[in-house]
Amino acid sequence: MNGPGFLQIAIYLIALIALAKPLGSYMARVYQDESVGLNRWFAGVERLCYRLSGVDPEQDMRWRQYAWAALVFNLFGLLAVYLLQRFQDVLPLNPQALPAVTPDSAFNTAVSFASNTNWQGYGGESTMSYLTQMLGLGVQNFLSAASGMAVLVALIRGFTRRNAQGIGNFWVDMTRGTLYILLPLSFVLALALVGQGVVQTFNPYQTVSLLETSNNTVDAKSMGLAPSPAGEGRGEENQTGKPTKQTLALGPAASQIAIKQLGTNGGGFFSVNSAHPYENPTPLSNFLEMLAILLIPAALCYSFGLMVGDTRQGWAILAAMTLVFVALVCVTVPAEQRGNPALTALGIDQSISAQQAGGNMEGKETRFGIVNSGLWAVATTAASNGSVNSMHDSYTPLGGLAPMWLMQLGEVIFGGVGSGLYGMIVFAIVAVFIAGLMIGRTPEYLGKKIEAYEMKMAAIVILIPPLLVLGGTALSLMLDAGKASIFNPGAHGFSEVLYAWSSAGNNNGSAFGGLSANVPFYNVWLGLAMLFSRYWLMIPVLAIAGSLAAKKTVPVGPGTLPTHTPLFAVLLIITVLMVGALTFVPALALGPIVEHLQMLGHH
Amino acid sequence: MTSKPVSTSLMDPHLLQQAIIGAFAKLTPRRQWQNPVMFVVYLGSILTSVLWLQACNGGGEEPAGFSLAITLWLWFTVLFANFAEAVAEGRSKAQAAFLRSAKRDIAAKKLDEAKYGSNYSKVAGSSLRRGDVVLIEAGDFVPGDGDVIEGVASVDESAITGESAPVIRESGGDFSSVTGGTRVLSDWLVVRISTNPGESFLDRMIGMVESAKRQKTPNEIALTILLVALTLVFLMAVVSLLPFSIYSVETAGSGRPISVTVLVALLVCLIPTTIGGLLSAIGVAGIGRMMQKNVIATSGRAVEAAGDVDVLLLDKTGTITLGNRQASGFFPVKGVKEAVLADAAQLASLADETPEGRSVVILAKQKYGLRERDIHSLGATFVHFSAQTRMSGVNLPGDPNKPGEPCRHIRKGAADSIRQHIETQGGKWPAELKTLVDDVARRGSTPLVVAEGDKALGVIELKDIVKGGIKERFIELRQMGIKTIMITGDNRLTAAAIAAEAGVDDFLAEATPEAKLALIRQHQADGRLVAMTGDGTNDAPALAQADVAVAMNSGTQAAKEAGNMVDLDSNPTKLIEIVETGKQMLMTRGALTTFSIANDVAKYFAIIPAAFATTYPVLNVLNVMHLATPASAILSAVIFNALIIIALIPLALKGIKYRPVGAEQLLHNNLLVYGVGGLIVPFIGIKAIDLFLVAMNWV
């Protein structure tokens, strides 16, 4: 990596951290029911929402009520997306006359979008009508993100309230989060993206004549136009068998891309996601989309600090997240920049120069290069976003290890909007527990004693994702149905399966590729994994919120373990990394690590 | 001072022998089930035992020798954990046996009527019930816990406290309780029994120290949950390795899948066996350490809560100050020489045998060289302190050699009594005396006014003497994050002065039982944990309300019932040691958990390359310790894992040292020692064991 490479990473981080405070304090005001600038326009809409749906915004819900509301609401969202897909052939806004989606794929996609995973077993432009994209997937992009933030806010209330029964009102948190945070941010970002050339239209796909006849489909692929086996983007061919025309997929993309990035959804409008030139045309659009991935998760840390009355608490968590993020960027980007020793052995120039990005450019867009591809890969897996601007399957083993491991850490390094921070807070509870014992006191975090009940719930939150990932991977490798989809047998095939389960089991949604996952086996099982890892984590988190809210607040004294110090941030990092490492080291050893050692062996 | 009733040395051969027997006795599934982490090891041991038998018959997946070695060491792991628990229990059991020796069946003289002189019938002590009244005469053993309702006697309590000096027990007041098993040395007592058979203090103590159904403390439960969660994660990581390995062998086309024996070995190495094996020993040892300090806790929960205490209520007298006040200065009114005042004060105090009175004589001698005079040659008559006059003093006849000198009437006493005394004789109360009196009071001392005839001479300052070293203790407590509050019956002025001198954070002056209770409730409502000591019946409500309540053994039965700990030495400062012991218990658990988890890193480096040596030889790059063979690597890790439990038993029993240096620093130190240490130690240990195994040609 050279100077400009470092500079790009630095600018990205500075922009991210700089925006955390203003956006964070804005969001804190929204959730604390304080007035924000947008009240003038939206307060009426907000009231109308409550009146139409018969919600009493003053009602304070106990955690069980809150959890029920969240689950039922998400279930209806899931059903809506499922039905839209199943009946899209008879519904309007389907200019390409796409058929109804198969039941297993529709189930997988419905779960995927409701659970903020956005794993995509399908190719967007060849499967989903405009209506399904907008009313189903687009709407869920907002609602799943708002759900995550609502649960986080409820957990924060658990810390701030004392001797209280309620943890807030789910409907109010949902409405305010969507109306005052997600919609305005998406609107601004969508406009900016349209300015950069991202498409936004209801027109049908366009067939255009090629300026230059292409010799093979590989060229078309490298342009990001014809990636899917389903074959859209395939054009007419001339007599010699060479394509002369090409179909260009279009659609209302910009509006969906904005929220897919901001809401850590990651489900692309087009199959190749943000590698597609109509989804992510320029380096500037790339920067904005990449920034949008981590923007809300980072800013929520500041909101958290503000809401618990000590911004240092938020900064400590943000620092812990950022440190792990930077460390893993420093694994992936240099690993990619070093390139493939097997190619070096063949005399291929992989060095960095004015003419080329150098390094391992397989599966990467030339307009983004190594640094912006690697940075995106780490950001999208750190957050549970899962959108891609390069193909992770083609990364070097170490370059691909970092994104995979970030998901396996439980999506707490930034993580999903809301869900990342509530996951991290659960890790903080565990860290505080061990640290508290080590200083000879019953552990307490932010004035709340951490006792058996909280540990039980925290244990569930930490247990479920590894169980799903390891259990699912084991299942896939034992059954023929699972092994049938592996195209690269060996360590890399193993990595692909492990990656798929890591992604679904932690609600990330990015795919390593290489694994043909749009088959009933993976659609159903990965769908179930996404379902469990989202909601079985949400429920115990809300239970912790309820339990904490009912407790007294212990005043801070000199014997209290400070949780805003660098030492605590380090302890938090160690806790996250130890749990992640100890759980997945054997599996990683058989996948990426063996691959890496074998690759060096070629050298 | 205090003779420890039993040997508590770790190396006591008898205790060790008992512990080894206990280790085997605990191998029943029911006992193992109580400790989920060790239960997994237990099941693993059974599984590998079966696999070894299979290997002996030629059907195993590993050579029989390797299988046997792993199996044996897994069983050792289980036994070592049992042993740790047995050692800790053994020490407590020895103490319980000693206590039980005090609990012989004592013949009791049950009185027909609740008064001395009534008829009595001889019954067995064990048949006494609450409310029965017994007579205990010199030489008799006290048949059960109770309150003295009549009589005064000296009692030998060494059976309970190990303290050989007898103590006085009398009806009324704060020294009215007697404990079953102690012996009356002189005089007699009439005692109302306060407990039913099997509920006595001794019974509770014995039950506490040896109960097998020991209740887990709240933090222990929370920690167990965390350990179980980690165990499940590792179980999944290990179990899933089998299909991963089979798939890898299929696609790599070389090697053979990982064997179940190796998987079990890996699992046992990864799950937190170090803390799992020592967890219950730490809890038992915590209560045992309290007992060594002569404190009986009625539950482990109370010991643990002691570590969490935020506020400490301390009685001024006896805890912060010495029980007695001492004269520290003479302040004459205008026109009176200080030496004259000192002389009068000395004369008035010559026959005063109270410590305060003695201290006046001593001060007069130190300051003015006034020798103690022979009171008889002076022909003086002494006026003793009486509740009516609230003064004491001396009447001296006139000197026969100096005719005309009148006889002298010297009095000393509290300001208002002397004032009344002077004014009734027609004397005048000088205005400046009030200033003098107030000045003394403001310094936290007690003013004593001296008058001769109808003329006030001045004031003696009686100073409360703050115990040496107590200020440093309070500084320590502050560093621990504990707020100290002094409780005193003194007025605010005096209380404030002493509080400042002793360095307590706050004080409650003119304390009544209601005020104490209210103070505790207020702190609890703010989320703080309150500890206090007490001995009197009027302390009982506050003791019952406090989270950690230490009753003095010398105190009343009501106080002991209300508290959750009893200090056999009746030393109020011991609360500080109790807090430290509570903290040590938590810290030891936290430190060993950290150590246990940190150990896993090295074990992975040992086992992963070994387990996949045949499938992916490239993984040998991870064999950073350069362990000789796959078999030696796995065996070394398992042996290390078992031996570390034995190695850490002393630490678990003694507890890690607590230093009051503030939370951040403490965490930093312990992370360094047990976290970083836990990372490094197993690398060295496993390598050393591997070298040893190779040197002995065992692998």
Contacts between the chains, C-beta under 8 A, distances in Angstrom:
chain1	res1	chain2	res2	distance
A	162	B	527	7.9
A	430	B	226	6.9
A	433	B	222	6.8
A	433	B	223	7.8
A	433	B	226	6.6
A	434	B	226	7.8
A	434	B	590	5.7
A	434	B	593	5.8
A	434	B	594	6.1
A	435	B	590	7.3
A	435	B	667	5.5
A	435	B	671	8.0
A	436	B	586	7.8
A	436	B	590	7.2
A	437	B	219	6.9
A	437	B	223	7.0
A	437	B	586	5.0
A	437	B	587	6.7
A	437	B	589	5.2
A	437	B	590	2.7
A	437	B	591	7.9
A	437	B	593	6.9
A	438	B	587	5.9
A	438	B	590	3.6
A	438	B	591	5.7
A	438	B	594	6.5
A	438	B	666	7.3
A	438	B	667	5.8
A	438	B	670	4.5
A	438	B	671	7.1
A	438	B	674	7.5
A	439	B	583	8.0
A	439	B	587	6.9
A	439	B	590	7.6
A	439	B	663	4.8
A	439	B	666	4.6
A	439	B	667	5.3
A	439	B	670	7.4
A	440	B	307	5.1
A	440	B	582	7.4
A	440	B	583	3.0
A	440	B	584	6.7
A	440	B	585	7.9
A	440	B	586	4.7
A	440	B	587	4.3
A	440	B	590	7.9
A	440	B	658	6.1
A	440	B	666	7.4
A	441	B	307	6.2
A	441	B	308	5.5
A	441	B	481	7.9
A	441	B	583	7.2
A	441	B	586	6.6
A	441	B	663	7.7
A	442	B	218	7.5
A	442	B	219	5.9
A	442	B	304	7.6
A	442	B	307	7.5
A	442	B	308	4.7
A	442	B	586	7.4
A	447	B	527	7.3
A	450	B	222	7.2
A	451	B	218	5.9
A	451	B	219	8.0
A	451	B	222	5.7
A	452	B	218	6.2
A	452	B	221	4.5
A	452	B	222	4.3
A	452	B	225	6.1
A	454	B	222	7.7
A	455	B	222	4.3
A	455	B	223	7.8
A	455	B	225	4.5
A	455	B	226	5.6
A	456	B	225	5.2
A	459	B	225	5.5
A	459	B	226	6.3
A	459	B	228	7.3
A	459	B	229	3.5
A	462	B	229	6.4
A	462	B	233	7.6
A	463	B	229	5.4
A	463	B	232	5.9
A	463	B	233	6.2
A	466	B	233	5.4
A	466	B	236	6.1
A	466	B	237	7.3
A	467	B	232	7.5
A	467	B	233	7.7
A	467	B	236	5.3
A	470	B	236	4.8
A	470	B	237	6.2
A	470	B	240	4.1
A	471	B	236	6.5
A	471	B	240	6.6
A	473	B	240	6.6
A	473	B	244	7.2
A	474	B	239	7.5
A	474	B	240	4.1
A	474	B	242	7.8
A	474	B	243	4.3
A	474	B	244	6.8
A	475	B	243	8.0
A	477	B	243	4.9
A	477	B	244	6.5
A	477	B	246	7.5
A	477	B	247	4.2
A	478	B	243	4.8
A	478	B	246	7.9
A	483	B	247	7.6
A	489	B	250	8.0
A	489	B	251	4.3
A	490	B	251	4.6
A	490	B	252	6.6
A	491	B	248	7.3
A	491	B	251	7.7
A	491	B	252	7.7
A	491	B	616	7.7
A	493	B	251	6.6
A	494	B	244	7.0
A	494	B	247	6.4
A	494	B	248	6.7
A	494	B	251	7.6
A	552	B	525	7.6
A	552	B	526	7.7
A	552	B	527	3.9
A	553	B	527	5.4
A	554	B	310	7.6
A	554	B	527	4.2
A	554	B	528	7.1
A	555	B	310	7.8
A	555	B	526	6.0
A	555	B	527	6.1
A	555	B	528	6.7
A	557	B	310	6.4
A	557	B	481	4.5
A	557	B	483	7.3
A	558	B	478	6.8
A	558	B	479	6.7
A	558	B	480	7.8
A	558	B	481	4.3
A	558	B	662	6.1
A	558	B	663	7.1
A	559	B	310	7.3
A	559	B	480	5.5
A	559	B	481	1.8
A	559	B	482	6.6
A	559	B	662	8.0
A	559	B	663	5.7
A	560	B	481	6.5
A	560	B	663	6.2
A	561	B	663	4.8
A	561	B	664	7.6
A	561	B	667	6.4
A	562	B	663	6.6
A	562	B	664	5.6
A	565	B	664	6.2
A	567	B	664	6.3
A	567	B	667	6.5
A	567	B	668	5.9
A	567	B	671	7.8
A	571	B	667	7.6
A	571	B	671	7.0
A	574	B	675	7.5
A	578	B	597	6.1
A	578	B	598	7.9
A	579	B	233	7.3
A	581	B	601	7.8
A	582	B	233	7.5
A	582	B	234	7.2
A	582	B	237	7.4
A	582	B	270	7.0
A	582	B	597	7.4
A	582	B	600	5.3
A	582	B	601	7.9
A	582	B	604	7.5
A	583	B	233	5.2
A	583	B	234	7.6
A	583	B	236	7.7
A	583	B	237	5.3
A	584	B	237	7.4
A	585	B	604	5.4
A	585	B	608	6.9
A	586	B	237	5.8
A	586	B	238	7.6
A	586	B	241	5.3
A	586	B	244	7.4
A	586	B	266	8.0
A	586	B	604	7.5
A	586	B	608	6.0
A	587	B	237	7.4
A	587	B	240	7.0
A	587	B	241	7.7
A	587	B	244	6.3
A	589	B	608	5.2
A	589	B	612	7.2
A	589	B	619	6.3
A	589	B	622	7.2
A	590	B	244	5.3
A	590	B	245	7.4
A	590	B	248	5.4
A	590	B	612	7.0
A	590	B	616	7.2
A	593	B	619	7.3
A	593	B	622	7.7
A	594	B	248	8.0
A	594	B	616	4.9
A	594	B	618	6.3
A	594	B	619	6.4
A	597	B	616	7.7
A	597	B	618	3.8
A	597	B	619	6.8
A	597	B	621	5.8
A	598	B	618	5.8
A	601	B	618	6.0
